[in-house]
């Protein structure tokens, strides 16, 4: 199992491949986004000829913290559209996100003092490898550099009070991403993966990517009709049923919670939650 990760070790950050509890660093001169775009992850790491670092000696960082485009698809699970009382959309609901919201595995989600309704959303993230425009569905998988896990944390009260969704989903720390990227050749078919989310030990979301209304290939193709997708672009693909605001009574994240997401074949992304300014 080879995973693509960004890491910090002795004050230096880089990227590399994880295999058998060891991290094999890539050449520092090569950006991860370029290696993904050229489909040269293995070549770049073997060319670097660096000694592996034991995994327990590195901190994992968000795998794509500075994407050239950061896009979201909303209402994209049949089971979530039903719980939200929405019709199945005939075109995808899309929005832009701010990359300053991205944090890595284990980093703290900080809740702002002006929202009481901070909600969770387990999502499959697509990382674009080679970019393109007008990508046909049958070619779309060739443009996917990898998959990751994203928690599309949302301030519901702000989302409901504004016409646009971008700000309410982009507060600093609201986009946990990681713990790494899994390439399509390792993950295989992404169209029927189990996806689950826990708040502390309570299972809140449990579904499969087969519930997606617009599939990975459809999303990449549809977005590329109007926008040149650049290498390293991150697309978060929507969340299944079981979010907090649709529960009876509604539930939201609280200071001291830990929210964890697992996607089959990718791994587990786990983040503590704190009220901004509180000691953690
Ligand atoms: Zn979402």
Boltz pocket constraint, residues with backbone or C-beta under 6 A from the ligand:
constraints:
  - pocket:
      binder: B
      contacts: [[A, 72], [A, 73], [A, 74], [A, 121], [A, 123], [A, 152], [A, 238], [A, 239]]
      max_distance: 6.0
